[in-house]
Amino acid sequence: MQKHSVSLNGHRTSISLEPIFWQQLHRLATRHGLPLQTLIEQIDTTRHANLSSALRVYVVEALLAGETEAQGQKHFSVANAQRGLPVSKK
C-alpha cells in the first residue's frame, strides 16, 4: 500500500491505495488533462463509499470502459458525464 496526502475541501487527508491504482489514477488524470488532485476531488464529490474504495471503483470502471468502447459502446462516458466526472477522450 502507498499513502498519499491530498487536500479535500480545505482539509488534509491520507489515501492508501495499492501502487497499481495510483499508477492508473495518474494515467487517467493525464488522459483527461487534469491534475491528479482535481480528479480525486471530482471523484470525492460523487462517491457513496469511502474515498479509497471510490478511487478503486473509478479505475476499474475506466479499464472496463476501455474494453467496451473498443466494441463501440459508450455507456461509461455517459455515466461519468451524468456523475459530473471526466469522460473518455478517445
ZALOTOR-90092 format. One record per residue: x, y, z of N, C-alpha, C, CB in turn. Coordinates in pm, whole numbers, plus 32768, in hexadecimal, padded with zeros to 4 digits. Each point is the difference from the previous one (the first is absolute). Glycine has a CB too. Example, Ala and Ser with C-alpha at 12.3 -4.5 7.8 and 13.67 -1.06 7.14 Angstrom:
<rs>
+------+------+------+-------+-------+-------+------+------+------+-------+-------+-------+
! n_px ! n_py ! n_pz ! ca_px ! ca_py ! ca_pz ! c_px ! c_py ! c_pz ! cb_px ! cb_py ! cb_pz !
+------+------+------+-------+-------+-------+------+------+------+-------+-------+-------+
! 8527 ! 7DC7 ! 830C !  7FA7 !  8077 !  8000 ! 805A ! 8078 ! 8000 !  7F43 !  7F8B !  807D !
! 809A ! 80DE ! 7F3B !  8052 !  8077 !  8006 ! 7FB3 ! 806D ! 8049 !  8076 !  7FC1 !  7F29 !
+------+------+------+-------+-------+-------+------+------+------+-------+-------+-------+
</rs>
This chain:
<rs>
+------+------+------+-------+-------+-------+------+------+------+-------+-------+-------+
! n_px ! n_py ! n_pz ! ca_px ! ca_py ! ca_pz ! c_px ! c_py ! c_pz ! cb_px ! cb_py ! cb_pz !
+------+------+------+-------+-------+-------+------+------+------+-------+-------+-------+
! 8054 ! 7F8A ! 8000 !  7FAC !  8076 !  8000 ! 8058 ! 807C ! 8000 !  7F49 !  7F84 !  8079 !
! 808A ! 80E1 ! 7F40 !  8044 !  8080 !  8000 ! 7F9E ! 8069 ! 8034 !  8097 !  7FBD !  7F3D !
! 7F9B ! 8097 ! 811D !  7FAF !  806C !  8037 ! 8026 ! 8083 ! 7FBB !  7FED !  7F89 !  80DE !
! 7FAC ! 80C5 ! 7EFF !  8014 !  8086 !  7FC8 ! 7FA4 ! 805E ! 804B !  803F !  7FA5 !  7F1A !
! 7FF1 ! 80D3 ! 80FC !  7FAE !  8067 !  8040 ! 7FC7 ! 805D ! 7F96 !  808B !  7FF3 !  80D1 !
! 7EF7 ! 802E ! 7F3E !  7FBD !  805F !  7FA6 ! 7FAF ! 8060 ! 8056 !  7FF6 !  7F56 !  7F42 !
! 7FE3 ! 8117 ! 8081 !  7FAB !  8061 !  8043 ! 7F76 ! 7FFC ! 7FBF !  80C7 !  8093 !  803B !
! 7ED3 ! 7F51 ! 8016 !  7F76 !  7FFB !  7FD1 ! 7FAC ! 8060 ! 8053 !  801A !  7F0F !  7FB4 !
! 7FAA ! 8150 ! 800A !  7FAE !  8064 !  8046 ! 804F ! 8046 ! 806D !  7F34 !  7F79 !  7FCE !
! 814B ! 80A3 ! 8018 !  8053 !  8048 !  805F ! 8038 ! 7FAC ! 8071 !  7F7B !  80C3 !  7FC8 !
! 806C ! 7EBB ! 8035 !  8032 !  7FA7 !  806A ! 8060 ! 7F9A ! 7FC4 !  7F2B !  801E !  8084 !
! 8145 ! 7FCD ! 7FBE !  8061 !  7F9C !  7FD5 ! 7FCD ! 7F75 ! 8029 !  80BF !  80A7 !  8013 !
! 7F51 ! 7EFB ! 7F93 !  7FDA !  7F76 !  801D ! 8064 ! 7FA3 ! 7FBB !  7F0B !  803F !  8017 !
! 8103 ! 7F4A ! 801C !  8058 !  7F9D !  7FC5 ! 7FAE ! 7F94 ! 7FBC !  80AE !  802E !  80AF !
! 7F83 ! 7FA6 ! 7EDF !  7FBF !  7F96 !  7FB5 ! 8065 ! 7F90 ! 7FEF !  7F67 !  80A4 !  7F85 !
! 8070 ! 7EE3 ! 809B !  8055 !  7F8B !  7FEF ! 7FCA ! 7FAB ! 7F8E !  803E !  8002 !  80F6 !
! 8016 ! 7FEA ! 7EA6 !  7FDD !  7FAC !  7F8D ! 8079 ! 7FAD ! 7FD7 !  7F55 !  80A9 !  7FB3 !
! 8090 ! 7EEB ! 8009 !  806B !  7FB0 !  7FC7 ! 8041 ! 804F ! 7F8F !  7F8A !  7F28 !  803F !
! 80F9 ! 80C1 ! 7FA9 !  8047 !  804D !  7F98 ! 7FBD ! 7FFD ! 7F77 !  80CF !  7FCE !  807C !
! 7EF8 ! 7FC1 ! 7F5C !  7FC0 !  7FF7 !  7F7C ! 7F8C ! 8063 ! 7FF4 !  8043 !  7F0F !  7FF2 !
! 7F73 ! 8108 ! 807B !  7F91 !  805F !  7FFB ! 8035 ! 808F ! 7FF6 !  7F71 !  7F63 !  8085 !
! 80FC ! 80BE ! 7FC1 !  803B !  8086 !  7FF3 ! 8030 ! 8016 ! 7F71 !  8046 !  7FFC !  80F3 !
! 7FFA ! 7F9E ! 7ED3 !  8031 !  800D !  7F77 ! 7F8D ! 801B ! 7FA0 !  80BE !  7F66 !  8035 !
! 7ED6 ! 804F ! 7FDA !  7F8F !  8012 !  7FA6 ! 7FB8 ! 8085 ! 8017 !  7FE6 !  7F08 !  7FFA !
! 8011 ! 8125 ! 8082 !  7FC5 !  8084 !  8019 ! 8052 ! 806E ! 7FBF !  7FA1 !  7FAB !  80D8 !
! 80E4 ! 804C ! 7F31 !  8056 !  8063 !  7FBD ! 7FEA ! 7FFB ! 7F6A !  80AC !  7FEA !  80B7 !
! 7F4B ! 7F9E ! 7F11 !  7FEC !  7FF1 !  7F70 ! 7F79 ! 803C ! 7FD6 !  808D !  7F2F !  8002 !
! 7F0B ! 80B5 ! 804C !  7F7C !  8035 !  7FDE ! 7FFA ! 8097 ! 800E !  7F9C !  7F29 !  804A !
! 80A2 ! 810D ! 801C !  8003 !  8092 !  8011 ! 8046 ! 8041 ! 7F89 !  8002 !  7FE6 !  80FB !
! 806E ! 7FE1 ! 7EDD !  8049 !  8034 !  7F8D ! 7FAB ! 7FF6 ! 7F81 !  80DA !  7FBE !  806B !
! 7EE4 ! 7FD2 ! 7F84 !  7FAC !  7FEA !  7F8A ! 7F90 ! 8067 ! 7FF8 !  8034 !  7F0C !  800B !
! 7F98 ! 811D ! 8068 !  7F93 !  8062 !  8004 ! 8033 ! 808F ! 800B !  7F72 !  7F54 !  806A !
! 8113 ! 80BD ! 7F96 !  8039 !  8087 !  8007 ! 7FEB ! 8043 ! 8086 !  7FDB !  8012 !  7F0E !
! 8022 ! 7F9E ! 815C !  7FE8 !  8034 !  8086 ! 8075 ! 7FE2 ! 805D !  7F09 !  7FE3 !  7FDD !
! 8110 ! 8074 ! 8084 !  805C !  7FD9 !  806A ! 7FC0 ! 7F8E ! 8050 !  8063 !  80ED !  800D !
! 7FEE ! 7EBB ! 802A !  7FCB !  7F91 !  804F ! 7FA7 ! 8033 ! 8072 !  80CC !  7F79 !  7FC8 !
! 7F5C ! 80F2 ! 8078 !  7FB2 !  803B !  806E ! 7F71 ! 8020 ! 7FD2 !  80D3 !  805F !  8063 !
! 7F1F ! 7FDB ! 7F27 !  7F7D !  8025 !  7FCC ! 7FAB ! 7F85 ! 7FE4 !  8064 !  80CE !  7F9C !
! 7FD7 ! 7ECB ! 8029 !  7FB6 !  7F85 !  7FE7 ! 7FCE ! 7FC3 ! 8083 !  8089 !  7FD8 !  7F31 !
! 7FCD ! 8023 ! 8133 !  7FD9 !  7FCA !  8083 ! 7F90 ! 8053 ! 803D !  80E9 !  7FA9 !  8022 !
! 7F1F ! 80DA ! 7FD2 !  7F95 !  8057 !  8034 ! 7F7B ! 7FE3 ! 7FBB !  80AB !  80B2 !  8033 !
! 7F58 ! 7F3B ! 7F4A !  7F86 !  7FE4 !  7FB6 ! 7FC3 ! 7F7A ! 8029 !  8058 !  8086 !  7F41 !
! 7FFD ! 7F16 ! 80D0 !  7FD0 !  7F7D !  802B ! 7FC7 ! 800B ! 808E !  80AA !  7F8B !  7F6D !
! 7F98 ! 80C3 ! 80E7 !  7FD3 !  8011 !  808A ! 7F74 ! 803B ! 8007 !  80EE !  801E !  8046 !
! 7EF2 ! 803F ! 7F62 !  7F7C !  8042 !  8005 ! 7F8E ! 7FA5 ! 7FD6 !  8072 !  80D5 !  7FD3 !
! 7FAD ! 7EBA ! 7FEA !  7F97 !  7FA8 !  7FCE ! 7FFF ! 7F78 ! 8044 !  800F !  8075 !  7F28 !
! 8045 ! 7F78 ! 813A !  800F !  7F79 !  803A ! 7F91 ! 7FDF ! 8063 !  80F6 !  8014 !  7FE1 !
! 7EF3 ! 7F68 ! 802D !  7F9F !  7FCD !  8060 ! 8042 ! 7F9E ! 8061 !  7F49 !  801D !  7F55 !
! 8139 ! 7FD4 ! 80A1 !  804D !  7FA6 !  8057 ! 8079 ! 804F ! 8031 !  7FB4 !  7F2C !  7F84 !
! 80A6 ! 8090 ! 80C5 !  8077 !  8049 !  802B ! 8054 ! 8024 ! 7F85 !  8000 !  7F88 !  80DF !
! 8055 ! 80DB ! 7F2E !  8047 !  8037 !  7F8E ! 805B ! 7F9A ! 7FBD !  7FF7 !  80DE !  806D !
! 8051 ! 7ED4 ! 7FE0 !  8058 !  7F9B !  7FC3 ! 7FB0 ! 7FA0 ! 7FAA !  809D !  8011 !  80C3 !
! 7EF1 ! 7FC3 ! 7F6E !  7FAA !  7FA5 !  7FB3 ! 7FCC ! 8045 ! 7F83 !  7FBF !  7F8A !  80D2 !
! 8018 ! 80F3 ! 7F3A !  7FCD !  804A !  7F8D ! 806B ! 800F ! 7F95 !  7F62 !  807B !  8096 !
! 811A ! 7F9C ! 7F92 !  806D !  800D !  7F9F ! 801A ! 7F7B ! 7FBA !  8066 !  80B6 !  808C !
! 7F97 ! 7EDE ! 7FBF !  8015 !  7F7D !  7FC2 ! 7F91 ! 7FE1 ! 7F9B !  8074 !  7FB0 !  80D0 !
! 7F10 ! 806D ! 7F56 !  7F8F !  7FE8 !  7FA5 ! 800E ! 8054 ! 7F82 !  7F6B !  7FCB !  80C5 !
! 80BD ! 80B2 ! 7F4A !  8013 !  8058 !  7F8D ! 8066 ! 7FC4 ! 7F9F !  7FC7 !  80C8 !  808E !
! 80A9 ! 7F08 ! 7FA7 !  8068 !  7FC5 !  7FAB ! 7FCB ! 7F83 ! 7FBA !  80B3 !  8059 !  809A !
! 7F0A ! 7F4F ! 7FAF !  7FCC !  7F85 !  7FC4 ! 7F99 ! 8021 ! 7F95 !  802A !  7F83 !  80D7 !
! 7F7D ! 80DB ! 7F45 !  7F9C !  8028 !  7F9B ! 8044 ! 8038 ! 7F84 !  7F5B !  8030 !  80B7 !
! 810D ! 801E ! 7F5B !  8048 !  8038 !  7F8E ! 8040 ! 7F92 ! 7FAC !  802A !  80D2 !  8083 !
! 8011 ! 7ECD ! 7FBF !  803F !  7F91 !  7FB8 ! 7F98 ! 7FAC ! 7FB7 !  80B9 !  7FFD !  80A9 !
! 7ED9 ! 7FE8 ! 7F98 !  7F94 !  7FB4 !  7FBF ! 7FC5 ! 804E ! 7F8B !  7FCD !  7F90 !  80DA !
! 8028 ! 80F2 ! 7F35 !  7FC9 !  8054 !  7F96 ! 805A ! 7FFC ! 7F86 !  7F94 !  8095 !  80AA !
! 80ED ! 7F61 ! 7F6A !  805C !  7FF5 !  7F8E ! 7FE1 ! 7F86 ! 7FAD !  80AF !  8075 !  8083 !
! 7F2B ! 7F1E ! 7FBE !  7FDC !  7F86 !  7FB8 ! 7F7C ! 8012 ! 7FB7 !  807C !  7F77 !  80A9 !
! 7F21 ! 80C5 ! 7F99 !  7F7D !  800E !  7FC0 ! 8002 ! 806C ! 7F95 !  7F94 !  7FB4 !  80D3 !
! 80BD ! 80B5 ! 7F3F !  8006 !  8068 !  7F9A ! 803D ! 7FC9 ! 7F80 !  8014 !  80AF !  80B2 !
! 8046 ! 7EEF ! 7F5A !  8039 !  7FC3 !  7F89 ! 7F94 ! 7FBA ! 7FAF !  80DA !  7FE2 !  8078 !
! 7EB8 ! 7FFB ! 7FC8 !  7F8F !  7FC0 !  7FBC ! 7F99 ! 8067 ! 7FD5 !  8027 !  7F31 !  8086 !
! 7FF6 ! 814F ! 7F8F !  7FA5 !  8069 !  7FD4 ! 7F99 ! 802A ! 8066 !  8022 !  7FAB !  7F20 !
! 7FE8 ! 8025 ! 815C !  7FA0 !  8025 !  8067 ! 803B ! 806F ! 8054 !  7FA0 !  7F17 !  8003 !
! 8014 ! 8150 ! 801B !  8031 !  8076 !  8048 ! 7FBC ! 8014 ! 8087 !  8032 !  8067 !  7F24 !
! 7F99 ! 7F2E ! 8118 !  7FB3 !  8012 !  807B ! 8053 ! 8038 ! 8072 !  7F70 !  7F44 !  7FB8 !
! 8111 ! 809E ! 804F !  8054 !  8036 !  806C ! 800A ! 8097 ! 7FF5 !  8083 !  7F29 !  8008 !
! 7F95 ! 810A ! 7F80 !  800B !  8090 !  7FED ! 7F7E ! 8046 ! 8022 !  80AB !  7FDA !  7F4F !
! 7EE7 ! 7FEA ! 808D !  7F7D !  803A !  801E ! 7FEA ! 7FFF ! 8097 !  7FA5 !  7FB4 !  7F21 !
! 807B ! 7FDC ! 8120 !  7FEF !  7FF7 !  8091 ! 8058 ! 8067 ! 8047 !  7FCA !  7F0C !  7FEB !
! 80B1 ! 8106 ! 7FE8 !  8057 !  8064 !  803E ! 7FCC ! 808C ! 7FE8 !  80C2 !  7F67 !  7FE2 !
! 7F0C ! 80B5 ! 7FA9 !  7FCA !  8085 !  7FE4 ! 7F8B ! 801C ! 805C !  804A !  7FEF !  7F0F !
! 7F62 ! 7FAC ! 8108 !  7F8F !  8011 !  8059 ! 802D ! 8017 ! 8090 !  7F77 !  7F70 !  7F6A !
! 80FC ! 8056 ! 80BE !  8035 !  8010 !  8086 ! 8055 ! 807D ! 800B !  7FFD !  7F08 !  801D !
! 801B ! 813E ! 7F73 !  8053 !  8078 !  8004 ! 8095 ! 7FE2 ! 7FFF !  7F49 !  806F !  807B !
! 80DD ! 7F18 ! 7F5A !  808C !  7FD8 !  7FFC ! 8034 ! 8006 ! 7F71 !  7FDF !  7F6D !  80CA !
! 80A6 ! 8091 ! 7F26 !  8039 !  8005 !  7F78 ! 7FCF ! 7F8C ! 7FAC !  80C9 !  8072 !  805A !
! 7F23 ! 7FA8 ! 7F27 !  7FD9 !  7F98 !  7FA3 ! 8076 ! 7FDC ! 7FA8 !  7F12 !  8051 !  8003 !
! 80E6 ! 7F3E ! 7FBF !  806E !  7FCE !  7FAD ! 801A ! 805E ! 7F8B !  7FC7 !  7F16 !  8041 !
! 80B9 ! 80F9 ! 7F9C !  8026 !  8055 !  7F8E ! 803F ! 7FAC ! 7F93 !  8022 !  80C3 !  8099 !
! 7F9A ! 7ED4 ! 7F3C !  8035 !  7FA9 !  7F97 ! 7FE0 ! 803A ! 7F79 !  7FE8 !  7F39 !  8092 !
+------+------+------+-------+-------+-------+------+------+------+-------+-------+-------+
</rs>
